[in-house]
Amino acid sequence: MSALKNIALLAGGFLIGTAGVKILSSKEAKKVYAHTTAAVIRAKDCVMTGVTKVREGCGDVLAEAHDINDRRDSDCCCETIEDESDGCADTGECPGNEADEKE
């Protein structure tokens, strides 16, 4: 009995599959596919328009940030501080170091 049931299920699957292929390849289905694809293309165009606007805004912000940094660099009176240490920090033997005098 289970073998007969399996054969019936297999045959039913073939029939449903064949009917499904015919339905999916019909003219009506192709119209639905074309309309759906057209809607997706319109949505993509709309999204890309928004993305372009956002990119332009980000480019403006980036350019303004560069201008701010350039003005800040030109206004800055940076001095170079030279190291005038005698190197005692490396050795720990500085003249006048109270720790050396106690020992």
C-alpha positions as CSV (number, residue, x, y, z in Angstrom):
1,M,0.0,0.0,0.0
2,S,2.8,2.5,0.8
3,A,4.4,1.8,-2.6
4,L,1.1,2.7,-4.3
5,K,0.8,5.8,-2.2
6,N,4.3,6.9,-3.2
7,I,3.6,6.4,-6.9
8,A,0.4,8.4,-6.6
9,L,2.3,11.3,-4.9
10,L,5.0,11.2,-7.5
11,A,2.4,11.3,-10.3
12,G,0.6,14.2,-8.6
13,G,3.8,16.1,-8.2
14,F,4.5,15.7,-11.9
15,L,1.0,16.9,-12.8
16,I,1.2,19.9,-10.5
17,G,4.7,20.7,-11.8
18,T,3.7,20.6,-15.4
19,A,0.6,22.7,-14.7
20,G,2.8,25.2,-12.8
21,V,5.2,25.5,-15.7
22,K,2.4,26.2,-18.1
23,I,0.9,28.8,-15.8
24,L,4.2,30.5,-15.2
25,S,5.0,30.6,-19.0
26,S,1.6,31.9,-20.0
27,K,1.0,35.4,-21.6
28,E,-0.7,36.7,-18.5
29,A,2.1,35.7,-16.2
30,K,4.6,37.3,-18.6
31,K,2.6,40.6,-18.3
32,V,2.8,40.4,-14.6
33,Y,6.6,39.8,-14.8
34,A,7.0,42.8,-17.1
35,H,4.9,45.1,-14.8
36,T,6.7,43.9,-11.7
37,T,10.1,44.5,-13.4
38,A,9.0,48.0,-14.5
39,A,8.0,48.8,-11.0
40,V,11.4,47.6,-9.6
41,I,13.2,49.7,-12.2
42,R,11.2,52.8,-11.2
43,A,11.9,52.1,-7.5
44,K,15.7,51.8,-8.3
45,D,15.7,55.1,-10.1
46,C,14.0,56.8,-7.2
47,V,16.4,55.3,-4.7
48,M,19.4,56.3,-6.9
49,T,18.1,59.9,-7.0
50,G,18.0,60.0,-3.2
51,V,21.5,58.5,-3.0
52,T,22.9,61.1,-5.4
53,K,21.4,63.9,-3.2
54,V,22.9,62.4,-0.1
55,R,26.3,62.1,-1.8
56,E,26.3,65.7,-2.9
57,G,25.4,66.8,0.7
58,C,28.3,64.7,2.1
59,G,30.7,66.1,-0.5
60,D,29.7,69.7,0.6
61,V,30.3,68.8,4.2
62,L,33.6,67.3,3.5
63,A,34.7,70.3,1.4
64,E,33.7,72.6,4.2
65,A,35.6,70.6,6.8
66,H,38.7,70.8,4.6
67,D,38.3,74.5,4.4
68,I,37.9,74.9,8.1
69,N,41.1,72.8,8.7
70,D,43.0,74.8,6.1
71,R,42.0,78.1,7.7
72,R,42.8,76.8,11.2
73,D,46.2,75.7,10.0
74,S,47.0,79.0,8.4
75,D,45.8,81.0,11.4
76,C,47.8,78.9,13.8
77,C,51.0,80.3,15.2
78,C,52.7,77.1,15.9
79,E,56.1,77.2,17.6
80,T,58.7,74.5,17.5
81,I,59.8,73.8,21.1
82,E,63.3,72.5,21.2
83,D,64.4,69.9,23.7
84,E,67.0,71.6,25.9
85,S,67.3,68.8,28.5
86,D,70.7,67.6,29.4
87,G,69.7,63.9,29.1
88,C,69.4,63.3,32.9
89,A,65.9,61.9,32.5
90,D,67.3,58.9,30.7
91,T,70.0,58.1,33.3
92,G,68.3,59.4,36.5
93,E,71.5,61.2,37.5
94,C,70.5,64.9,37.3
95,P,72.5,67.6,39.0
96,G,70.8,68.8,42.1
97,N,68.7,65.6,42.3
98,E,67.9,65.2,46.0
99,A,67.5,61.4,45.7
100,D,71.2,61.2,44.6
101,E,72.4,63.4,47.4
102,K,70.7,61.2,50.1
103,E,72.4,58.0,49.0
